[in-house]
Amino acid sequence: MTMEIDVILILELLGTVAFAISGATVAIQKKMDILGVCILGMTTSVGGGIVRDVILGITPPTAFQQPIYAITALIVSILTFLPAIREKINTDGWFYWFIDSLGLAVFTIVGALAGVPSGNVFLIIFVGNITGVGGGVIRDIFANRNPVIFHKNVYATASLSGAVVFVSLFKFNQYAAAIIGGVVVFVLRLFAVKFKWDLPKA
């Protein structure tokens, strides 16, 4: 049990770092000051998890019970703001998309795992999806831009697909389900960026 908790903690911290870089980078591209960079970095990192916890009735949300996530996001955001680092990262570069896809994959699976005790398949998929994309939606709203999930490069669909794969395989092997589900999210997202996959538009 302790080992499982440790693995989840490591995954959540990995996702926190990835999304903090993603949020901070968007803030920098929007010419925000360091406060804005920190807020967007933290919001992107913990926003989806807070929404998930509210849905699951976890109060106060984990982000407030365990400030390690917010503190990690804050530190990473400040580091991303440093000239030596921020000049090498942009929202059109491969590093940004790689790190954003990684965060999406990690948080989708962590969110789905949080819903497993409910035994409700729909809920597991939903909270996995909302944990993965929720922070990014809040980030884009704060940055005054149309949320990426609604118009560009298969994003929420990649998260949804990974959550469905996770649920389908969980009864056979939870570790394999988590790994394969995460890989599905990550690969679909990167392929969508590389090949410019989009859902049909009106």
Secondary structure, 3 states (H helix, E strand, C coil): CHHHHHHHHHHHHHHHHHHHHHHHHHHHHCCCCHHHHHHHHHHHHHHHHHHHHHHHCCCCCHHHHCCHHHHHHHHHHHHHHCHHHHCCCCCCCHHHHHHHHHHHHHHHHHHHHHHHHHCCHHHHHHHHHHHHHHHHHHHHHHCCCCCHHHCCCCCHHHHHHHHHHHHHHHCCCHHHHHHHHHHHHHHHHHHHHHHCCCCCCC
